[in-house]
Amino acid sequence: MGNTKKLMNQIIELKFTSKSLQRQSRKCENEAKSEKLKVKKAIEKGNMDGARIYAENAIRKRTEQMNYLRLASRLGAVVSRLDTQAKMQVIGKSMGNIVKSLESSLNTGNLQKISMAGSTSLSTPEKEVNSLMQQVADDYGLEVSVGLPQAAGQAVSAPQSSEKADEDDLTRRLAELKARG
């Protein structure tokens, strides 16, 4: 845990440094703008030597600003990688704990008891499932009895004339669809 804590402290310090570099970049950008205004004023006054010096300062500040920005970006990438590494260390330790607890469960045989208890509590009575499916099918006028295994003594028999009428209706609708297509 100490190693992860050190890593997190380094990440915080690097984030702080990155923010500081970004502030320096903005400061240099403002100074470059200020130098450009000085160039303008010097040119208006006819002071070409002064304008040249201010222009050099503006270019230097702009270059400095870009360097700060580049360095802040690189530090951001390093922070991201270190953050990923810290998270992976935490995950690795968690996985180690999970493996240890699974091994102890397997050794004691409790896992089989736990899984058996879970499977019996999660199972749903087949009669209830079939009953609900049949009820929904009846509500919507569907026929489900073909795909459902029926419990002994509860077979639902449908009238033959109804099946024949449904079959004729399906045949007629199929013919209509073929005629359209």
N, C-alpha and C positions, 0 to 999 in steps of 0.2 A: 504494500500500500504506500510505503514511503517513496518508492520510485515513481509511482503515479502522481503523488503529491508534488514531487520535485518537477515533474514534467508539466503539471498544471501551472505551477508558479512560473516556469519558463515561458509558457504560452501567454500568461497574463503580462509578463514583462515585455515580451515581443510585441504583443498587441499595443501596449502603451507606447513602445518605441515607434511602431508603425504610425500611430495617430500623431505622435510628435513630428515625425517626418512629413506627414501630410500637412500639418500646421505650418511647418517651415516652407513647404512648397507654396502654400497660399500666400505666405508672407513675401516670398521672393516674387511671386506673380504680381502682387500689389506694388512692390518696389520697382519692378520692371515697367509697370504702367506709369508710375511716378517719374521714372527716368525718361520715358517717351514724352511726357508732358514738358519736361525740362528741355528736351531736344527741340520741341516745337517753339517754346519761348525763346530759346537761344537763337533759333533760325529767324524768328520774327525780329529780334534785336540785331541781327546781322553778325552774331558771334559764332562763326563757323567752327573755330577750334573748340569752343565750349560745347557746341552741338555734337561734334565728333566724340568728345569725351563722354557726354551723356549717352550717346548712342552705344558706345562700347560698354558702358555700365549696364544699359538696358539689355543688351545681348548677353552679357555675362550673367545677369540675374535670371534671364529666361533659361539659359543653359543650366544654371544652378537649380532652378525650379524643376526642370525636367529630370535632373539627376535625383533630387529628393523624391520626386514622384515615382521614378523607376525603382529606387531603393525601397520605398514604402510598399510598392507592389510586390517586390520579391519577398519582403518580410511577411506580407500577407499570405503568400504561397507557402512559405515555411511554416507559418502558424497553422495553416489549414492542414498540412501534412502531420505536424506534431499533434494537432487535435485528433486527427484520425487515428494516429498511433496510440494516444491515450485511451480513446474509446475502445480500440481493439484490445488493449491490455485489460481493461475492465471486463470486456466480453470474455476474454481468455480465462480470467480468474473465475468468472461466473460459470463458464463451461466446465472448468475443473471441479468446482463444487457440485455441479449437476452430476458429473461422472462419478464422483465419490459417493453421492447419495444413491445413485442407481446401483452401483456396485454393492453397497451395503444392503439395499433392498433385495437384490438378486441373491445375495448370500443368505439372507434370513428367510427367504421364501415369501416375504410379505407382498411382493409385487404380484404374485399369482393371486393371492387373496384379494388384494386391492382391485386388480383388473376384473376378477370374477364378480365382485360386489358391484363394480361400476357397470358391467355389462348387463347384469340382471336388473339394475335400477333404470337403465336406459331403454330396455326392450319394451315394446308396446304389444299388447295382446293382438294376435292376428285377427281374431273375431271382430274386435272393435274397428280395426283398419278396414276389413272387408265390408263391415256394416256401413261405415262412413262413406266408403267409395260407392257402394250400392245406393245409398241415400242421395248422394250428389248426382249420380247417374240418373236416378229416377226423377230428381228435380229438374234436370235439363233434358230429359227424354232421351238419354243415351243408353246404349246396351253395353254392359261391362261384364256380364256373367261369363263370357268366353275366356277372358284373360284372368279371371279370378278363380283360384281354387276354392271350392265350396266345402264348408265343414259338413261332416256327415250329419244327415238329418235336417239340414237347412238348405237344401237345393231349391233354387228358385226356378220354377218352370215358366217359360213365357208361352203365350198362346201361339200356335203355329200360324194362324191367319195373320197375326200381327207381324211376324217375321217375314212372311211372304210379301205383305204389303210394303214393308220397309225395303226389302230387296228389290221389288218392282220400282219403287220410288227412286232408289239409288241408281238402278239401271237407266231409268228415264233421264235423270239428271246428268249421268255420264254421257248419254247420247247427245243431250243438249250442249254440253261442253265441247264435245268432239265436233259438233256442227258449227259452233262459233269459231273454233280454232282453226 
